[in-house]
Amino acid sequence: MTTPIEVSIDIGVAPTNYFLYRGKKYPISIHIFEAFSPFFKDKAIPPIIPLLDENEKSTIEFPEKAIIDFILYCHNQKHAVSIDQNNSVFLNYLADKYGVQQLIKDTNQYIENHLDELQYQLLSMNEGSTDVKNLRTENNISANFLQEIQKSKENLLALPIRSLFRIIHNYQEKKQNEEGKKEQTDKIIIDFLFEYLDKHRESKTFMLFQDIHF
């Protein structure tokens, strides 16, 4: 087994434990961390703690900077953490997982104020969830789906199948309601779907063609 690489973080005190993520270990003081998070209360705490459970968000790469920011925030160094487009979604996820209430509030507020810029990050992170925030984001994208394909195709190609299915269904349903009948699907959508199919190559990808009219 490969020895993890230690990431240098000034947490202000000597570390007692480490978070482990993809071959790197991040120092923490469990005593300070527990002042911000109830996650480890009444639990046996190993010296090396997996940051995420096995297979949790396995398809998503958490940036090192976001992990460092999370740890600093939970070591009373909020002043050293700037919540922005690069870390807000990841910080929000970790804050929710570990029950860091103030960080949940801070990141929720930032995300709410920058929803348009963060919509694809949110959908990818939530992996097809049907919570209110996800469904609202999907509706926003479906309202301008053709334009989104043109300006944000790579982001759309990375979306979970379930999210993309709902986006296309919402778009087709709205178009049918406006026109009063089923029209042939725009070629730009059909071309996009074949590109998505070629990239993902999963049998369930064919569900995306359910609402397509050739």
Disulfide bonds with the S-S distance in Angstrom:
none
